[in-house]
Amino acid sequence: MENRVVITGMGIWSCLGKTLDEVRDALYAGKSGIVFSRERKDAGFRSALCAAVGQPDLKPFVSRNLRQFMPEEAQYAYMATRAALEHARLEQDYIDRHEVGVIYGNDSVAEATMRALDKFREFKDTAACGSGAIFQSMNSTVTMNLACLFHLRGINLTASAACASGSHAVGLAYLLVRNGMQDCVVCGGAQEANLYGVASFDGIQSFSVREDEPEKASRPFDRDRDGLVPGGGAATVVVEGYEHALKRGAPILCEIVGWGFSGNGDHISTPNVAGPARSLELCLQHAGVTPSQIGYINAHATSTRIGDSREAQAIAQVFGDYKVPVTSTKSQTGHEMWMAGASELIYSTLMMKNGFIAGNINFEHPDEDTACLNIIPQTREAHFDMFLSNSFGFGGTNSTLIVKNI
């Protein structure tokens, strides 16, 4: 028998806020987290735009000898996870007595790797890298740190799938819990927000250069979009079996009812329509719901011309004449990359629980491809009980989740 799978806790460290209430209010107000970075411009970036992500202070919570193992994104993930566990009423005593797993999305540790190797080259001595360097620079740094700090003894796995990483992490957790292989999994996604992690993106002219209007630079689906804006942070959700959550008296927020995934099997950076459409179709099929039951779509749309167009065509192909409300919260946050699949799940849940759809800010004019969608440009009071969230990444990796209100 398959288990129902629910979300019992959420935590976030975002350019929109560091608490769920702050993020909810920012979404409702249409606040942008995008700023101009003088540091990036002086460093030689073509685009100096980025999301403003604050640095956490872990000193009250994590000892110095353990902090040396934690790069920037692991620090974000720690704060998000700490909040999610508290939200789920998952206390350390309970964790110590049960198998709680961790699956987290992450696909780069650029700054930590660079700094360690710079020291090696400067001093011509590998010892100069430092004792924490190996643990900071591994792609699995987030899960290894979270598992050790919170004593998580279930599955310990990093989902590394470009900008679909966070979504795949939640999907894998859903699969394990549904099939009875884990009762509870801490999952999410993290993205380093430093300039080194995205320098190569800037080098291939992926970013918007609307530097005179930072808050208007990220404009998914809009005719005048000229590139994405990089963001970062971390988002954590606690996923449990429904009966398990009831037994321990956990607050049940919503239910994950479907996960779909696909590969484009095509170009490494240019998406097609067939791959994303297949992800959507499979998710609806696995969830056992029809398109008309979906009340809102949180689109992957990053504010790039080709990516937004192909996703719009995929949604239109699958949803047909039903004009489901669509927005991309990346209009406010920029592209949170490895974190995005998890953070956008939280953003959408906050909307669903509070009766509104955050507007796709900066959407002023559709183009010939995006005009087929019902894009909501300003915050709208709206009741919906089921949403779909898309996440797509380089290499043609696609992930789609459907979540239902409880």
N, C-alpha and C positions, 0 to 999 in steps of 0.2 A: 504494500500500500504506500502510495506517495504522500509525503507530508506537505501540508500547507506551509508556506515560507513567509515570514513576516519580518518587518523592520521594527526594532524596539528602541533604537537609539541613534542619534545623529550628532556629529560634531564637525566643525569647519574652521579653517583658518584661511580667510579669503580677503581679497581687496575690497569686498563689500562689507566685511565685518568679521569679528572674532567670536561672535555668539549667534545662535539661531535667531534671536530677536533682532539683532542689528542687521543681519542679512535679510530677514523678512522685510524690515522697514526700508532698506535700501532698494530691494527689488520693487516694492510697491511705489516708491518715490521716483523710480527711473534713474537712480543715481549711477553715475559712471565712476569706475575705479581707475581710469586711464590718465596718465600724466606724461609730461615731457621730462626726460632724464638728461640732465646736463652731463652726467658721468658717461652715458652711452655716446652722446655726441662727441665729447672730448676724446673718447676711446677710439673713434673712427667708425661708428655705426652710421649706415646710410639713414636709418630711422631711429630716432631717440625716444620713441614711444614705448611705454610698457605699463603694466598694471602696478599700482603702488601696494606692495605687500609688506606689512610690518614684520620686523624680526621679533620672535618670541624670546622671553627670558625664562630659561629652564632652571636657573640656579635654585629657586625654591623647591624644585621637584626632583632634579636629577643631579647626582654627585658629579664633581669635576672629572673623576677618573672614568665615569661612564659617558659623559658628554664628549669626550675625545673620540668616541666611535661614531658620532652623529653628525653627518653633513647637514646642510641647510634643510633639505627636503625631509629628512628624518625628524628634524626639530619641529617642522610644521605638522608632520604626521603625529608626533607625540602629543602635541597640544590638541589636535582634532580628536585623537583617540581618547585622550583623557576626558574630554567633554562628552564624547559619545557614550563611553562606559558609564559615566555619571547619569546621563540622560536615560540610559537603559536600566538604571539601577542595578548594574552588574558590578558588585563589590569585589574587592580583591580576595576576600575570604572565599567567595563562591568560585571565582576563577581558579584559586589554588586547589580546590577540591573537585574540579571538573575539567574535561578536555574542551578548551575553547581554542579555536583555530584562528589563523590570520592569513588573509590573501590580500595583497596590496599591489596596485599598479604603479610601476616606475620604469622609465626607459632612458635615464641618463643620470650621471653623477659627474658632470663636466668639471665644475670648479674644484671639487675635492681631489679629483684625479690630476688635474693640471697643477695644483699647488704642490702636491707630493712629488710629482716628477720634476717640477721646477727646482725644488730643493735638491733632488738627486743630481740634476745636471749642474747646479751651481757649486755644490760641494764635492761632486764626483765620488759620492759615498751613499750607498743605498740606505744606510742607517739614518741619514738625514730626512728621509721620508716621514719618520715618526712612527711610533708603535700603533697609532690609530688609523694610519693611512689605508691599509688594506681593507679595513671594515667600513671606512667612509667611501671608498672608491668602487666597491662592488655594486652591481646593479641591484642586488638583493639587500642592500643596506637598510632599507626601510623595514622590511619584514624581520630581518635579524635583530634590529634594535627594538622594535615593538614587542617581539616575542620574548626577548630577554627582560625588558623593562617591566612588562605587565605579566610575566610568567605564563605566557600562552603556550599550552602543551599539545594543542591539536595540530591540524595541518599548518605548515609554515611555507608559504609559496609566494613568489613574486610573479605577477602577470606583466610581461614586457611586450606590449603590442602597440607601440606608437601612441597616437592620440585616442585609441580605443582602450588603453590599458586599464583605466579606472572602471570602465563599464564591464570589461571582461572579468575583472576581479570580483565584482558583485555577481556577475552571471555564474561564475564558477562556484562561488559561495552558495548561491541559490541552488545549483545542481546538487552539491554535496548534502545540503540540508534536506532538500526534497527527497533524495534517495536514501536518507537515513544514515549517511556516513559520518555526519557531524550534527550535533544539536545546536551549536552556536558558532558563528564565525565573525570575526572582526574584519571588515574589508573596506577598501576605498582606493584612493589614488593621491599621489603627491607629485609636485613639480617644483624644481629649483627655480627661483625667481631672479638669480644673478644674471649678469650680462653674458657670461662665458657660455652658459648652456644654450644660448640662442644665437651666438655670433654667426654660425654657419647658415642659419635661416636668413639672417639679414644679408649675408653674402650672396644668396640666390634671389634677393629682392622679393622676399615673401611678405614683407611688412608694409603697412600703410605709411606714407610719408606726409600725411596731413598734420604736420607738426604744429601748425599755428592754431589748430583746434583739436587738442587731444581728446576731449570728451566726445567729439563727433567722428573720430577716426575709425572706430570699429562699427561697421554698418552692414551687417549680414543682410543678404538678399537685395540690398539697394543698388540701383543702376550705377551709382557713382562710387561704389566701393573700389578701393585700390590696394587691398591687402589686409592681412590680419594684424593684430596687436598681441604681443606675448604677455601672458600672465603667469600665475603660479600660486603655490600654497598647498593645502591638503584638505581632504574631506574623508570622513570615516562614517560608515554605517554599521550597525550591529544587526546581523541577520540570524534569525532563529527559527526553529520549528514552532508552529502555532501552539501545539500542546505543551512544548517545553516552556514557551513564554508564559502560558497560562499558569503552569505549575509553579513557576518561581515568582509569579505576581508582577511580571514585567509590563510596562506600558506598551500597548500594541498600536503603532502609528498607521501602518498600511501593510499591504500584502503584495509581494512580488508574484505575478501570475504567469510571466512568460519571459523567455530569453531567446533571441534569435541571433545568429551570427553567420558570416559568410566571408569568402575571400574573392577579390576581384579577378585574381589570376591574370593580371594585365600589366599596365604601366606602373612603375615603382612610386611615382608621385602624382600622376594625373588620374583622378577617379573616373569610373564609368557609371552608367545608370544601373546596369544589370546586377552588380554586386550589392549595392545598398538596397535595391528593391527586393532582392532575395532575402536579405537580413530582416527587412520589415515583414515580408510574407511569412517567413518561418516563425517569427516572434508571435504574430497574430495566430498562426496555426497552432503553435505549442501552447499558447494561452487559451485557446478555444474561444476566442472572441472575434467579432466582426469589426471592420473599420468604423462603422457607425457607433460602436460602443466607446470609442476613444474620444475623450472630451478635450484633449489638448496634446500637441506634439511639441516637445522641446527639441528643436532641430540641432544637428551638429554644426550647421552653417557657421563658418569661421570668418566670413567677410572676404573671401577670395572669389574671383569671377567664376572660375571653372567649378570649384567645389560646391558653391552655393547653387549653381545652375543644375549640376548633376543630381544633387539631393532633391531639389525642387521637382525635377522630372520624375525621380523615383517615388516621392511621396504622391505626386499626382497620378502616377501609374497604378499604385497600390490602392489609393483611396478613391479614385474615380470621381464621381459627381459629388461625393460628400466633402464639403469644404470645412474640414476640421480646423480649428484655430491653431496657428503655428507661430512660434517665436523662437529666436535664438538669444539666450541670456548672455552669449558672448558679446552682444552689443554693449553690455554694461561691464563685463569682466575682462574682455579680451579673451584670447584662447588660452585656457588653463592646461592645455596639452595632456600630459599623462594623468593629471588630476580630473580633467573635465568630465569624464563619464560618471564619476562619483559625485562631484560637486553639483552637476546639473540634475542628478537624481534628487539631491537635497533641495535645490532651488525649486524644482517642480513639486516636490512633496510639500514644501512650505506654502506654495501657491494653493495647492489642492486643499490643504488643511485650513487655509485662511480665506478661501473664497475669492481669489482673484487670479488674473493672468497678467504677469509683468509684461509691459510693452516691449516690442522689438525696437528700441530707441534708434534714432537716426535712419529709420526706414521712411524714405520720402517718395521715391519713385521706383517701381518695379522695372525689371528689364523683360525682354520677351520670354525668358524662361521662368523667372520668379513670379510673373504675373498670374500664374496658374494656381498659386496658393492663397489661402485666407490668412495673410500675415497681419497680426495685431500690432499697430504701431505705438499705441499708448496703453497704459495700465487700464484694465477693464475688470469690473466686478463680475465674477463668473463662478458658477457652481459646476464642478465636474468631479466625477468619482473614479476616473481612470485616465492615466496619461501614458504616453509612449515617449521614450528618450533615445535618440540616435547618437552614436559615437563612431566615427570613421577615422582611419589612420593611414599614414604612408605604408606602402607595400600592399595596399588594398585590403586591410583588415577592417571588418565591420561588426558592430555589436549593437543590438537593440534590446531594450528592456521595457516591459509593460508593468505598471504598478497600479494597484486598486486601493481605494480608500476603505477604511474599516471604521 
